[in-house]
Amino acid sequence: MEGLKLLKIAALVKDLSISQSSFYLIKEFNKCISNTNISTGVFHIRSSTPPIQPLFGCKNVGFLGSYQGTVISTSIEDAGISLKTSSNSKKFLYIWDLDWIENPVFFSTAMSILRDNRLRIIARSSEHAKVIDNFCNKYVCGIVDNWNINQLLKIIEEKPCQIQ
């Protein structure tokens, strides 16, 4: 049928080890199993045991270069990896935790990644969005609570946001 298009969404994570973020990511991506128009998956840097059974493919980050779809990174470092791949993917960064508050980051490197025009930023809450804007002077494209797949789909299907 004309008009139906497969929407491919993959998260890029360090691992799927037991954490609140991994739990909600898997839970929400598993919801898409019954929708044949949405394909979800995960690319991971390290193998780990997930908190619940994923009903989608989980591949090593080495396969990211051949992926054509939407990639949602989960850290500044992972977003840097996503931006370095030669694939023609829509690139997002879902900032679950404000990593730079607890872990030092090289400011210049972080800014070159966060302010890259190919990368769209998603925040976990409106409070996080304010901190992100203050940190890198780039507005987030949207807010997604606990990997909510419906909120995520709305943001992914929107046009790119502009640095303001």
C-alpha angles and dihedrals in degrees: 000000000000118000096033111114128179110241110209117198126177132175120218109213138166088234142324095243121148108297138123091254093051091047094053093040092055093040093053096041089049089059088068093063092094094048109082091193093064125064117189131188146152133235112202134191094207129028116239143157110270122224091239133014113278114221092202138064121288115195138175116264088248088080093056094092092068095044118113112193141058117325119199112194120201102206138030089251092052091047088055089054091049092051091051094056117098094223120118094236130146103248126213135170116212105200104206096163128022092241096179091064093064102023121048115242130192099254097211093051092045091051093048089055099040095045095046107125092223091062123079118196126221121192129208095223141002089256090056090047091058092049091048091050090049092048101048105010092238123121119230119244093225150328123259120187114215096336091302102189095210093053090044093052092052091054095044092052094050124094118266116280122235129235106253 
